[in-house]
C-alpha cells in the first residue's frame, strides 16, 4: 500500500492525476501540486466540476452543486433532510454544505486515504460524485419548474 501513497507524494500528485485521467479519457481543467479540477458535460446538458485537494494523507473529492445560499438560515432544510437520507444510501460520497465564494453551497464530497486510491477507485469516486450531484440538481430543478 505504501506504493499507492507515493503516487500522490509531492509532485507525483500531478503525474498520477494526469495518468489516471488519461486512462479514463478525461481532460483536466486545472492542475498543480495540491489541487486538480476536472469538468464534465453530463447527459443532462449541465456541467459538473470536480475538485481534488491533497492533504497530508488524504484526498478530498468535491463537486459543488449549483445551489448556493447567502446564509445558513436561508438554506431550505427540507432539502438538507433529503440529502442526509441520500447520503445514508451511498457507499461513495456524502452531502455537505461548504462555504464557497461567500455562499453556503450543497456539495457532494468524499475523503479517501491516498493509500487506497488506484486508477479504478479514482474512476469510481469521480463518476459517483459527478453523477450524484447532477441527479440532485435535476430533481431540484424539476421541483422548481413543476
N, C-alpha and C positions, 0 to 999 in steps of 0.2 A: 504494500500500500504506500510505502514511502515514495516510490517512484511516481505515483499519481500526484502526490503532494508537490514533488519537484517540478511537475509540469506547469504549475502556476506560480512558482517562486520567482521573484524578481522580474526580469524582462521576459522570462518564459511565459508569463501570463499572456502577453500579446501573441507570441508564436502559437501557443496552444489554442487560444480562442480563434485565431485565424485558421489554423488547421482544422479544428472541429467545424467551423462554419464552412470551409471549403468542402469538407467531406459530405456535408448536407446540402450544399448548393445555396448557402445563404450569404448575402453580401453584408458587410459591416458598414454601418453608417459612420461610426467614430470609434477609435481605439487608442488607448495609451497603456501605461504600465499598471494602472489601477482600475480602469473602467472601460467597459465596452458598451456600445449602443448598437442595437440591431433594429431594423424597421421591417415590418411585414405588411403586405397588402393582403387583406383577408377576403374570403369569398363574399362576405357581406359588402365589400367595396370600401370598408373602413380600413384605416391604417392603425397598426398596433406597434408601439415602441417598447422594446425590452432593454432594461439596463442591467448590467452585470457589474457589481462593485466588489473589489477584492479587499478583504480584511485579513487579519493575521492568518487564520487557518480556515476561514470560511468565505464562500462566495455568496453574495446576496443577489438574487434574480428578482427583478421587479418590473411589473407592467402597470403603469398608471392608467386608470380609466379616464374617459372624457368628463367625468362628473366631479367637479370641484366646488367647494362651498367656502364662503368668506369666513365663517366661524364654525366652531364645534356645534353651537346651538342651532345653526342653520341646517345641519345635516338631518335629512329625513330618517328618523330612527327605524321606521318600518323597513327601509332598505338595508340598514345595518343588520337588522334581525334576519332578513332574508339571506344576507351574505354570511352571517355566522352559521346558519343552517347549511348553506352550500359548503362552507369550509369543513364542516364536520363530515361531509360525504366525500371529500377529496383526499387522495393519498399524496398528491404533489400540489403544493401551493396552498395558500391561505389568504383570506381577505383582511386588509388592514386599512387604516387611514393614515396617510403620510402628509406632512406639510410640504407642499411644492409650490414655489413662487408665491408664497403668502396665502395659499388656498389649502383647504383640507380636502384631500383627494382620496377617493377609494382606489386602492391598488391591490393587484394580485401579486403575491410575493412568495418566495421560497428561499430559505437559507440552507446551504449544503456545505458540509465539510469537504475541503478540496480533495482529501484522500479518497473520496467516494466518486469523484466525477471523472468518468471516462466519456468517450465520444457518444455512446448510446444513452447514458444517463443524461448528459448535457442536452441531447436532442429531445429526449422525453420531457425534460423540465421546460425547455423553451416552448415546445409545442403545447404542452398542457397549460402553461401560463397565458400565452397569447390567445389560445382558443377560449379559455375560461373568461378572460377579460372581454373578448369580442362577443361571446354569448351573453354575458351580463349586460353589456351595452345594448345589444339587440333587444333583450327583454325589457329594459327600462325605456328605450326609445319607443317600443311598441305600446307600452303602457301610457307614455306621454302623448302619443299620437292617436291612440284609440280610445 
